[in-house]
Amino acid sequence: MTTLLQDLKYGLRMLARNPGFTAIAVLTLALGIGANTAIFSVINTVLLRPLPYHDPDRLVMLWERDPAKGIDHELVTGPDFIDWRQNHVFTSMGFWAGFPGSTDFNLVGAQGTEKVAGIYASSTLFSVLGVQPLMGRTFLPEENNWQGSRVALISHELWQSRFGSDPHVLGRTLTVDSYGRRDYSIVGVMPPGFNFPNRCDLWLPAGWIDVHLAERRSGHWYSAIARLKPGMTIEQAQSELNAIQSRIAQDHPIDLIGNAVAVVPLLDQTIGQSLRAILLILWGVVACVLLIACANLANLLLARGAARQKEIAVRLAVGASRWRVVRQLLTESLLLALGGGLLGVLGSTWALRLLVGIAGSRIPRLQEVSIDATSLAFTAGLCLITGLFFGLAPAWRISKPDLNRTLKEATRSGDALLQENRLRPLLVIFEVALSLVLLIGAGLMTRSFVSRLQINRGFQPDHLLTAQLDFSVSGFGGWIHPTATSPQAILKQIMERIRNAPGIVSVAAVYKLPRDIEKGLAFPVVIENRPSAASAGYPTADFEGVSPDYFRTMGIPLLAGRSFTEDDLYAAPWVAIVNQTMARRYFPNQNPIGKRLALGGRKNPGQPDYTDPDGRPPWKQIVGVVADTRTLGPRAETVPEVYVPFDQWPMQSPALLVRTTGSAALSAAAISSEVRAVNKNLPPPVIRSMDEILADSVAQPRYQTILLDLFGIVALVLATVGVYGVLSYSVAQRTHEIGIRMALGADKRDVLRMVVGQGIKLALIGVAAGVAGSLALTRLLSSLLYDVTPTDPLTFLAASLILFAVALLACYIPARRAAKVDPMVALRYE
C-alpha cells in the first residue's frame, strides 16, 4: 500500500506538471467513456433490464400468422383464444382489446369530456402479469361476461390527477361515454408505474365487447398474452398451439386468417427487432469512438514517454526494476482513465437528456433510463480496462530504453525514434480507418434520411390541417340511415361552417388519416366477371371513405373519369375511385372506368354474395382513377387503393382535412370553435398539421441519423487530434534535425513537404483500410437505409475526401511550425 500511494502521488505530480497533456488525454477519454456510458444506460434499461412483472421471462405474446400470405402478427379472435386455452404449456392466459391511442375513452367530468388512454381487459390479464393493485382488487371472472358488473381499474397517475390521491376512491363512479354512456364503479388503483400496455390509464372489463360469441371467429380484435409453465420453452408452446390452430383451420377455412401461431417473448414484442438492431448498432458505433479515443491516449502516452526516456533511463540505471517503471506508468494511465471516466459520467447525464429528447416517445421504456448502479459499474470497468489495456503497450515499450545510448545522447533524431517505435504510426492508421468507417456509416444514414424527406407522397402537405373527430359519444343517431342527429348531418354542418371561416380554402372528410404504418386497411376485393377464388386468393386493396372535396383538398390529381359528388349518397348507386397502382395491377391494358368490384367477395364458391345491411348487392362501379399516394411507413410504398363516397362508407370517428392560406394556429382555433358551436357534446378535436404527421413518420430514421452523424463527427475530431498529435510531437523531437537541414540549404517548402508527406502517408493508408472495412461493415445498415445502397460510391468518395482534407489540415499546422524553425536556435537545442 505504501508503494501504491507513492506511485499515486508521483503520478499526480507528473500529470500536474503537464496540464496540457493531461487535459487533452482526459477530455479525449471522457468523450469515449461518456458516450459508452450513455448508450449502455439506454441498452441496459430498454433491452437488458427485466420487465416490471413477476418472472417476466416466462411471459409471451400470441399472434395468428400465415407465412404463405406474408402475415406474421395478426390479432386473435375470441373463439380462437378460447380454443387455445386447451393447452398443456401455459399456466394462465389473458387478453385485451384496443390499444392506448387508438381506443381512448371519453371520460365525462364536471369540466367536460376528456380523452383517457385505456383498454378492455380480461379478468385474467393482471394475474398473468403477476401484478397486484395498490388499492382494491382487479376484475373477477364473472365480470368477463356480457352482463358482468360495470367496474373499472384506474392507474396511479389518473388517481393522482383526477381524484387528488383520494384514499376513499374505491366505489366512486366514472362515467365513460364511448359507444354508449355508462357508469363504472372504481374497484382498484394500480401501482405506480404500471401502465400496461403502453401508457394506459383506464382498464374496463372485456366482457362488454362480446368476446365469447362463436360466430365472430373472423373478428380479429384481441391481443393475447400467456405465462409459460416452469420448464416449458417457446418452441414447445409454438408446436402445441400450431397443432391447435391447424385443427381450427380445417374446421373454419373461410373465416380464419392465420393457420399458425407466433409465440413471441414479451420483451421482444415490447422492444421490436428493428429497435434492438438500431441500439446494438449504435453501441457498436460508440465502442468504435472509444477505441479511437484509446488509440489517441496510447499515442499520447508514447509521445510523452519519448520525452521522458532520459528520466526513465536514469531510474533504471540507479536500480529500479523494469516492472517498477511499468507499474508507475500504468498508474498514470489509470489516473487518466479515472479522470476521463468521472468527466464522462457527468457528460453522459447530458447525453442521456439529449438521447431522450431526440427520441421523444419513439423508444419504449426510454423515459425510465438513468445512470444507475449498473451503469456506474460498467463505467468503472471501462475505465479499468481502458487504463490497463491501452496503457500497457506504451508502458512496456517505454520501459525498455537503450540505457547506454539514451544517457549519452543529448537528443535524438525524431525520425529515427519514429522508425524505432512503429506502434505510433499504426495507431494513427487505426484511428483514421475506424473514423472513416463511422463517417461512411453516418453519410449513408444522412443520404437515406434526405431521400425520405424528398419523397413525393402524392399529395401537398403544406398548409394542410387534420382534425380527428369522435362521434362515439352518446346523443347521435345511426350512420346507415342519416337523420338530423346522425353523424353525417352533424359533420356536414361542421364542414360548412369551417368552409366559410376566414383563411380556409377547402374542407374534406376522410375515414382515416395517414399514419406511421406500412399499409392501411387492406381488404379482400372481388372483381365482377372474374373467376371466384378462396379468400386467400382475392386481390387486396386499402379502402378509404372520402367526401367529394377530398382529392382537391389533398392535392391528388384526378387522371380519368370523375370525382365524387354530393349526389353519391348511401341510397344512390354505389361507386368507387381507384388509384393508378390498383388500375395497373388488376386492370392491365384495360380501362377500369365502368368496371365493378366488391369488398370481401363471396363467402365461398357456390354461396351468395355478401350484401349491404339493406340486402343490396355489394358491387361498386369504378367512376374515376386518381394518382398514387405513398404510405408513411419505412419504405413509402404505393399500394392498391379504393376510394368510396363518405356517405357509402359508414364510420364512427372520421377526420377532417382543412386546406388553409393563413396561420395554422388561427385556423386550428377556428376549427375547434366551429366544432363546439355545432355540437357541444363532441369531444374537442385532435388537430395536427400534415407536416407534423409526416415528421412523425420519419422520427425514428431522424433519431438514428442524428446520433450516427454526431458520433461520426466525434470520431473525425479524435482522428484529427491523433494525426496532429503524432506529427506535432515528431516535429518537436526533430527540431535539431530540421535546424541542420535548413542550415545546410533546405528551404521551407522542403520542410513542409517532408512533414506533410509523413502525415499524408499515414492518412492514405488509413483511408484505404477504412474503405475496405466499410465495404464489409456498412452492410449491417442495409435494413435501415432507404433509396441508397450500403456501398454507395458517392458516399464513400465524399467521406474519404472529407477525412483526407481534415488530415491534410492536421498535417499542415505542425509542418508550418517546423518550417519556421530558426536554424541557430535549433542548433543550440538542448
N, C-alpha and C positions, 0 to 999 in steps of 0.2 A: 504493500500500500504506500509505503514511503517513496519507493521508486516511481510508482504511478503518479503520486502527487507532484513529484519533481518533474516528470515528463509533462504533466498538465500545465504546471506553472511556466516551464520553459517554452512549451508550445504556445501558450497565450502571449508570452513576451515576444516571441518571434513573429506571430501574426500581428501583434500591435505595432511592431517596428515596420511592417509593410502594409499600411492601411489600404493602399490602392489595390494591391494583390488580394488582400482579404475581402474587400468589398466586392470585387468582381467575382471571386470564387463563390462567395456566399449568395450573391444575387443570382448567379448562374444556376446554382443548385436549387435555390428557392423556386425558380421558375419550374424546373422539372419536378421537384418533390411536391410543390403546391398543386400543380396540375394533376399529378397522380393521386394525391390525397382527395381532391375534389371528385374526380371521376370514380375512384374506389368507393367513396361515400355514396355516390349515386348507385353504383352497381351493387354494393352491399345492401342498400335499402330496397332497391327495386327487384334485383334478381336473387340475392342470396338470403336475405332475411325471411324467415318463415312468415306466412300469412297469419294474421292475428286471430286464429281459430284453434280449437282443440285438435291436436295431432293433424296439422294441415296437409302433411304429405300423403294422407290417405283420401283426400277429397278430390273428386274428379267431376268434370262436366261431361254430359252425354248429349250427342247430336245424331240426328239421322244423316246418312250420307249415301251417295251413289256415285262411285268413281267413274262409271261409264258415262254419266250425264255431266260430269265435272262438278258435282255437288259435294262439298266437303263438310259443311256445317249447316244443317237445316234445323230449324226449330222443331220441337217434338209435338205430336198430337196427344190429347188427353187419353184416348183409348190405348195408344201405343205405350204411354207411360204406365198405364195400369197393367198391361201385359208384361212390361219389363220388370215389374216388381216380383214376378215369379222367377227369381234367380237364386243362386247359391253363393254369390260373390260379394254382395253388399250387406252391410248391417242395417242401413237405412237409406231412403231416397226422398228427395223433395223437389219442388219445382216452384217457379214463379212466372208470372205473365207480365209483359211490358218491360220497359227499361227506362230509368230516370232520364228525362229529357224528351222522350217520345210519349210517355204516359203520365205526364204531370197531372196532378189532381187539382181541381179548383176548390180551394178551401175558403168557405164563406165565413166572414167575420164582421164585426161592427164597422170596420173601416172599408168594407167591400170585399171583393174576391181577389185572392192571391194564388199564384201558382206554387205548388209544393211537389217536389220530386218524389214519386212513390211507385210502388208495385203492388200487385196482387200476389200474395204468398200462401203456399200450402202450410198446414199446421206443422208439418214435419221439417220445414226448411231450417228452423232455428236449432232443432235437435241434431240435424245432420251437421250443421256448422259447429255445434258444441258451444253455443253462446247462450247465456242466461241474461235476462233483463236486469237492469239496475233496480227497477221497482216493478212490482206486479208480476204478471205472467205473460207467456206467449199464447198462441192460438190453441184451442182444444180440438181434438179430432172431429167432434160433431160440428164444429164451425167450418169444416171443409164442405159441408153440404149446401145445396142450393138455398135451403131455408135456414141456414146457420145464423147465429146471432150476429148483429151488426156491431162488431168490435174493431178496435184499431190499436196498433202499436206506433209509438212516435219515437223519433231519435232524441238523443240527449240535447242536441243543438236546437231542435224545434221546441223541446220542453223549456229550454232557457229563453229563447227569443219570443215565443208566443205566449207562454204561460208563466214567465218570470220565475222559473225553477220552483213552482208551487209544489210543496211536498204532498198536497192533497189532490193532485191532478187526476189520480185514478178515479174513474167513474164520471169524469166530466165529459161533456158531449162535443164532438167535432161534427160540423156539417160539411159534407162533401157534395159538390154539385158537378158531377161528371157523368153524362149519360143517365141522368136521373138524380134528383136531390134526395140524399139520405143522411140520417144522423147516425153517428158511430160513437160508441162508448169507449173511452180510452182504458185499456186493461193493462198496459205496460209501457215502461220507458226503457229504451235500450241503453247499454253502457256507453260512456264517452268514446268517440272514435269509431263506433260501429255504424257503418253506412252501406252495408251490402244491399244490392250491388251498386257500386259507383255513385257515392254521394246521395244516398236515399234517405228521406226524412219521414216517410209515412208508409206503413205496411197495412194492407187490408186483406181480409180472408179471401182466398182464391175461390171459395165456394160460390161467390156471387157472379162468377163469369162462366158458369155452366160447364165445368171441366169434364164431367163424367158422362156426357151424352155420347153414346157409342156411335151414333150416326155422323158424328163430326170428326171422323178419322182423317178427313182431308184438311182439317183446320190446324195448321202448324203455327201455334201461338206461344208455346211454352218452352222455357229454359229449364233443363233438368240437371240436378246435381245429386251425387251419391257419395257414400263413405265406404271404402273398401274394407272388407273383413281383414283382421290381422293375418299376415302371411299371404294374402292374395295379391297377385300382380295385375298390372294394367292389361297385359297380354291375355291373362286368364279371363278377365272381365270382358275384354273385347271379343274373345272367342265365344263366350256363352251368350252375350247379347246379340252377336251376329246370327247365332243359331235361332234365337227367338225371333229376330227381325226377319229372317228368311222364311220362317213359318207364316209370319204375318203377311209377307209379300205374296205368298202363294194364295192366301185367303182373300186378300184385298189388292189385286194387281192394279186397279184403276186409280184408287184414291191415294195410294202410297207414293211418296216422293223418293224416299230413301230405302234401299233394300239391305243396308248395313248400318252399323252404329259406330260412331267415333267416340272413343273414351280418351279424354284429354285431362292431364293433371290441372288442377285449378290454378296453380301458379303460372303454368304455361299459358293457360287461357287468359288469365288476367294481364300478363305481360305481352304475349304475342311473339311469334318467331321473328318478325321483322324488327321489332324494337330490341329484342335480345341481340340480334346481329348488329344493329346500329351501335348499341352500347359497348359491345365487345370490340367492334372496330375502333370506336373512339378510345377505348382503353389501350388498344394496340398503338394508336397514334401517340397518345401521351407517354406511353412507355418508350417510344422512339425519341420523343422530346427529351425524356430523362437520360437516355443513352447518349444523346448528343451533348447534354449538359455535363454528364460524367466524363465524356471524352474531352470536353473543354477543361474540366478540372484536372484530369490526368496530364493534359498538355501544360497547363499552368504549373502543376507540381514539377514536371520535368524541367520546364524552363527555369523555375525558381531553384530547383536542385542544381542546375548547371552553374548558377551564380553562387551557390553555396558549396561548390566542390572543394574549395580550399579549406573551408571550415570543417567539412566532414573529413577531409584527409588528415587534418591536424588531430581531430578527435580519435581517428583510428590509429594514428601514429603514436599517440600517448597512451594507448592501451584499451580503448573502447572496442568491444566486440561488434561484429557486423550486425548481429541480432539486436544489440542495444541501439544502434543507429536506426535500423529498420523500425524498431518499436517507437522511437522518438518521432520518426517521420509519419508513421501510421497514426500516432496520437494527434499530430497536427491535422492530418486529413480527416480524422474522425471529428475533431473540433469544428472544422469547416463544414462537414456534413451535418453536424448538430445545429450549427448556426443556420445553415440553409433549411434544415427541417423546421426549426422554430419559426423562421420567417415564412416558410412555405405554408405552415398551418394557418398563420394569420392571413396569408394571401388566399388560401383555399376557402376561407369563410366568405370572402368577397366573391371568389369564383363560383361558389355554390349559389349565392344570390343571383349571379349572372345566369347560371345554368337554369335555375328555376324560373327566372324572369323571362328568358328567351323561350323556354318550352311552354310556359303557361300551364294549361291543364291537359296537354297532349300526352304526357307520360304518366301512367298510373303510379301512385304512391310517391310521386316526386315531392309532394308537399311535406312528406314525413322525413325527408333527408336532413341529416345534421352531422356535425363532426362528433361522433360518439367515441366510446372507449375502443371499439373495434378499429375505427379509423385512425385513432391515435396510436394504437398498437401497430397497425400497418405502417404508419409514418415512421415510427421508431425503428421497426425492422428495416424499412427502406433506407433510413439514414445509416444504420449499421452496415448494411450490405454495400451501400454506395461508398462509405468511407473506407471500408476494408478492401473491397474488390478493385476499385479504381485508384486506391492509394497504394496498393501492394506493389503493382508493377513499377511505378515510378520510384517507390522507396527501395525496392530491390535493385533497380538499375543504378540509382544514385549512390547507394551504399557500397558500391564496388569500384572505386576510382583507382587509377594507376597512381599510387602514392608518390613514387619517385618522380614521375613526370609532372603530376599536379603541383607538388611542393616546389619544384624547380622553376616552372613557368609562371611568369607574371600574368600572362594572358595567353589565350589560345585562339586559334582560328575558329570563328563561329561556323564556318563551312565544314571544317574538319569535325567539329563537335556534332554537327548535324548529320554528317556521314556516319559517325560512330553510333549515334542514337537514332536508329531508324524507326523507333516507336512513334516519335512525334509526327513525322510525315504521314505514317499510316493512320494515326488518329485523325489527322486533318482530312485525309481521303475518306475515312469512315464517316466523319461528320457531314461532308459535302454530299456523299452518296445518299445517306439517310435523309438529309434535308431535301434533296431533290425528289425522293420518293414521296415525302409528305407534300411537297409543293405540287407535284403532278396530281396526287390524290385530291388536294384542295382545288386545283384547277379543273379537274374533271367534274367535281361536285358543283363548282361555280357555273361552268358551262351548262351542266344539266339543269340547274336552277333557273338560269337565264332562259333556257329553252322552254321551261314550264311557264315562265312569266309571259313569254311571247306566243303562247298557244292561242290560236284563233278559236275561241269557244263556239263560234257560230252565231253569237248574239252580241249586243252592245251593252256592256255592263255599266258604263259611266252614266251618272245621273239617273240611276235606277234604284228605287227603294222597294223593299219587300215588307209586307205586314202580315204576320201569321195570325189568323183569327181562330176562335174556338167557339163553335156552336154546340158543344157538348153540354153546356149548362141548360137547366130546365127552362121552359117557357116558350119553346119553339115547336112548330108543327113538324110533320114528316117531310122527307126530301122527295119521295116518289111523286106525290100529287101536291103541287105547290098550293099554298093558301096565303092569306095575308100575313100570317105569323110564321111562315116557313122560312128556313134559312135562305132559300133563293130570293124570296121577296125582300128580306132584310138586307141581304148582300147587295142587291141591285140598288136599293136606296142609298146604301153607304157609297157604292161606286159612283152614283150620280152626284152625290154631294162632293165627293173628293174631286171628281172630274171638273166641277165648276169652281174649285178653290184656286186662288192665285198661284201661278208658277207650276201648274200641273199640265202636262202635255197629253197624257193618256193614262187610262187605268184598265187593268185586266184582272181576271180571277183565274186561279190555277189550282189544281188538286194538290200538288206537292211542289215544294221549292227544290232547286238543285242543292244537293248535299255532298259531303265529302265521302262519296261512295263510288264504287266502280260502275255499278249499273243501277237502274231504277227498279220499278216493279215489273219484272219480266213475266208475262202471262203467255200461256199457250194460245196459239191462234190457228184457226182453220180457215182455209180459203175456199170459196164456193167452186164447185166443179173440179176440185182436186180430189184424188183418192184419199179416203179416210185412213187414219193411222192410229196406232196406240198412242196414249198420252205422251209417251217418251219421244215419239217421232214428230210431234207437232212443231211447226215454226213457233218461235217466241218473239215477243216484242214488248217494249216498255210502253205502257198505256198512260196517257196524261189527259185529264179533263181540263179544258180551257174555255175561256169566254171569247166572244168574237174579236175583241181588240188585242188578243194575246200576242199574235205574231207581229203586229205593228209596234206594240209596247216593247217587246223584247228585241225588235230589230232583226227578226228572222225573215229572210226573203221568201216570198211565195213564187215557186218555179212553174207551176202548172195548175190549171183548174181554178177553183175559187176558195175563198176563206169562209169561215163560219159567219152566220148572220144571226140576228135576233129572232128569226123565224125557226131556227133549229132547236125547237123545244122538245120536251120529253114526249109529247103526243105526236110530233111530226116524224116523218121518215128518218130512220137513224142513218147518220152519215159519219165519215171519218176522213182525216187527212193523214197521209203517211210522209215520212222523210225520205231522203234520197237513198239511204242505206237500205231501208225497207223495200223501196221500189226496185233497186238493183238486185237485191238478194232473192226476193220472192216473185218478182215480175220481170225477169230478164228478157230484154228485147221485146217488151210489151209496153203498152200504155196502160198504167194502172187505173186511170180515171174510168169510173163506171164499174170496176170490179167490186166484188163484195167479199167481206171477211167477217169472222165472228170470234168473239172471245171465248176460249175454252173448248169450242168444237163439240163433238159428240161424246157422250159418256162411254160408249163402246160401239164398235161396228154392229149395225143392226138395231141399235136403240135410237130413240128420237133425239133431236137436237135439244140443247138447253134453250129455255125460253126466258123472257123477262118476267117480272112479277105479275104482269097482266096477261101472261100467256102468249105473247107475240114471239115470232121467230127472232133469233138474235142477229140477223145479218145487218151489217153496216156497209153502206155504199161509199166507196172512195170518191171524194169530190175534189181533192187537191193534193199537190206534192210540194213540200217545203224543203229548204236547205237543212243540212245536218247540223246538229249541235253536239258538243263533246261532253262526256261525263266529267265530273270533278274528281275522279279517282286518280291514283298514281299514274296510270297510263293514258288518261284523257282519250278514251276510245269514242268511236261513233258506234252506236247500237241501233238496231231497228226500233223505230218509234211510231206509235199510232196515237194521233190526237183525236179526241172525240169532243163534241159540244159539252160545255159545262152543265147544261140542264139535262143531258142524257147520261151523265156520269155522276150519280149522287155521292156526296161526300159530307163528312161531318166537320172537318177542320180545314177549310180552304185557306188560301193565301191570296193577298193582293199584290200586284206588281204595278208600281206607280212611276211613270217617266216624268221627271221634273226638269225645270230650267234654272231654278234658283238654289237657295241654301238647303242642304239636306236636313239640317236641324229644324228649320222653319217648316219644311214640308212634313217632317215626321210629327211635329207638334200639330200640324193641321190634320193629319190622318187620324191621330188619336182623338182629337177634338170631334171630328165628324163621326167617328165610330160611336163615341159616347153620346153624341146628340141624337143619333138614330135609335140606339137601344142601350140603356144604362145597365142592363143585365149582363151584357157581353163583357168578359174579362178584357183588360187592356191588351191591345195587340202587341205582339213582339215585333218590333221594327228594326230591320237591319238593311244596310246598303248591299247591293250585289257585289261591290268591290270588297266589302268585308267578308262575304261568303267565299269569294274567290281566294282572298288572302288566307282564310282558314284552311282551304283545300290544299295549300302549299306550305302550311305551317311546319309540318314535320320535315320536308326537304329543306326549308329555310333554316330550321334548327341545326340539321346536320351540316349544311353548308357553312353557316356562321362559325360553328365550332371547328370544323376542319380548316377553314381559312385562318382562324385565329391561331391554331396550333401550327399551321404551316408558316405563318409569319414569325412565330416564336422560334421555330426551327431555323428559319432563314437568318434571323438575328444571331442565334447561337453559332451557326456555322460561320457567319461573317466574323464574329468575335474570335472564333477558333483560327481562321486563316490569318486574321490581323495579328493575333497574339503570337503565333509561331513566327511570322515574318518580323514582327516588331522586336521580339527577343533575339532573333537571328541577327537583325541589324545592330542591335546593341552589343552583341557579342563580337561582331565583325567590324566594330568601329576602327580598331587599329589596322586591320587588313584593308579596309576601304580607304583609310588615310594614305597607306602606302601606295595603293593603286592610283589614287589621284595625284600623289607626289610624283609618280613615275609617268604621268601623262594622260591617265584616263580622264575623260570629261564626264559631266553629269549624266548625259544620255547613256553612256556605257554603264554607269552605276544603276540608273533607273532600269535599264534593260536587264541587268544581272539580277536585281532583286525581284522585279516584276516577273521575270521568266521563271524564277524559282517557285513563286506562288502560283502562277498560271499552270505550271506543270502539274502541281498537286490538284488544282481545281479541275483540270481537264480529265485527269484520271478518276477523280471523284464523280464528275458528271457522267462519264462512261459507265462507271459501276452503278450509279444511281439509275440510269436509263435501263440497264439490264435488270436491276432489281424491280423497277416499276413495271416492266413488262410482265413480270411474274406475279407481283402483289396486287396491282390495281384490278385484277380480275375479281378480287374479293368485293369490289364496289359495284359489280355489274348489276346486281339486283336493285341498287339504289339510284342508278343512272337513268336518265330519260333523254332520248334523241342524241346520245353520244356514246361512242364505244369506249371500253376500258383502255384501248391502245390508240386513242385519238392522236394522230400525228401533230396536229396544231397545238394541242395542249402540251405534249412532250417537248416540242420545239420552244414554245413560249416559256415554259418553266425552266428549261435548260439555259436559255438566253438570259432570263432574269437572274438566275443563280450565278451564271458566269459573269454578268455585269457587276453584280454586287461583290463577287470575289475579286474582280479586277480592281474595284474601288478599294477593297480591303488591302490589296497588294500595293496600290499606288501610294497610299499615305505613308507607310514605312519607307517605301522606295524614295519618295520625295525627301523624307527626313535624312535618309542616307546620302542623297545627292548634295545636301547642304553641309556635309561634314567638312570642317576646316582641317586640311592636312596637317598643319602644325600642331593643332590641338590633339588630333588623332594619334600623331606620332608620340606625343607625351602621355597617351592614355595609359593609366596605371603605372 
